[in-house]
Amino acid sequence: MKLTVQDIYCRDLARANDWERYLVSLFAPATDRASLWAICAFNHEIAKIRETVSETMLGEIRLQWWREAIEGIYAGTPRDHQVVLALASAVERGDLPCGLFDTLIDARAKDLKDIPFKTIADYMEYLEQSSVPLHLLALRCLAVEQDAASECATKVGTAYALVGVLRSAPFFFRQNRIPFPKDLMDEHRITERALFGLRPFQELTNLVSVLAAKAETLLNDAKKISISRAARPAVLAAAQSSWHLARLKKAGYDPYDTRVSTSIPFHELRLAMKMFLGKWS
C-alpha cells in the first residue's frame, strides 16, 4: 500500500513520540501499519494536552476540538488536519467504532483535573479507559473480532498503562501530581508531602511493588488466553511490559532508579517480542 502524506506524518509522529507502540506496528502486516500509526498519532495528540496547556479550560477546549473532529469523521466531513485525515482513512478501512475514540478522550479529560483517584478500583478503571481502546482499535485494524482477543487486549492494555505510570512516577511528582490511588497511599501511610519530596523511601517502593504485582498478574492472565496469530501485533505490549517489570524488580521497585526509566534498546525489544510470541497460548 502506497503511503499518503498523512500516513507519513503520523508514522513520523509515532516514531518520535511513542517509540514502543511504533515498533510494535512493524510486526503488523504492511497494509495495516498506516491505520495503526494514525491511531497512535491521535493518542499522542490528546495525551499531550495536559502537558501543553496552562489552564484546565484550555485543555477542555482542545479536547472538545478533538471530539468534534471525531464526529466530523463519522459524518463524512473530516477536518483538514494531518492526523484527522489519516484517522478518517483508518476508520473507513477498519470500520472502527466511534465509541472507542470517545472513551480515550474522556480518559484524558480526567487528566486535566489533577484529582487523585479515591480507590484502586477507580484507578484501574481509568488506566483501562486510557489504554485499552488503543489495543481494541488495533484489533479492528487487523480485522480480528475474536472475543478472546478482546479480553486479552483488555488485560494487556491495562497492564501496559500501569507499568507506564510506575516508570514515570517521578515525572508526576515533579509536577505535584499524584499518580496513585488515595486508598493505597493511606494503606502504606504515604503523604503527598512525602511524594513531592522527590526522593525514594521504603513506603513508596512497597506501594510500587504492589501495583507492579497487579500488572504482572494481568500479563500472566493474558498469556493464558488463546488468540489467533493475526491478533498478536495488537497485544505485543505485553512483551514490553514484562521487560520493564523485570527492570523495575531489579531496581528494588524504586521508581527513581535510572534502570526503570530507560527505554528498551531496539535489539532487546525485538528479541523480547519474538520470545513472547513463541510463548503465547
Sequence and secondary structure as in RCSB ss.txt:
>XXXX:A:sequence
MKLTVQDIYCRDLARANDWERYLVSLFAPATDRASLWAICAFNHEIAKIRETVSETMLGEIRLQWWREAIEGIYA
GTPRDHQVVLALASAVERGDLPCGLFDTLIDARAKDLKDIPFKTIADYMEYLEQSSVPLHLLALRCLAVEQDAAS
ECATKVGTAYALVGVLRSAPFFFRQNRIPFPKDLMDEHRITERALFGLRPFQELTNLVSVLAAKAETLLNDAKKI
SISRAARPAVLAAAQSSWHLARLKKAGYDPYDTRVSTSIPFHELRLAMKMFLGKWS
>XXXX:A:secstr
    HHHHHHHHHHHHH HHHHHHHTTS HHHHHHHHHHHHHHHHHHTHHHH SSHHHHHHHHHHHHHHHHHHHH
T   S HHHHHHHHHHHHHT  HHHHHHHHHHHHHHTT    SSHHHHHHHHHHHHHHHHHHHHHHTT   HHHH
HHHHHHHHHHHHHHHHHTHHHHHHTT   S HHHHHHTT  HHHHTT S  HHHHHHHHHHHHHHHHHHHHHHTS
   GGGGGGGTHHHHHHHHHHHHHHTTT TTSHHHH    HHHHHHHHHHHHHH  
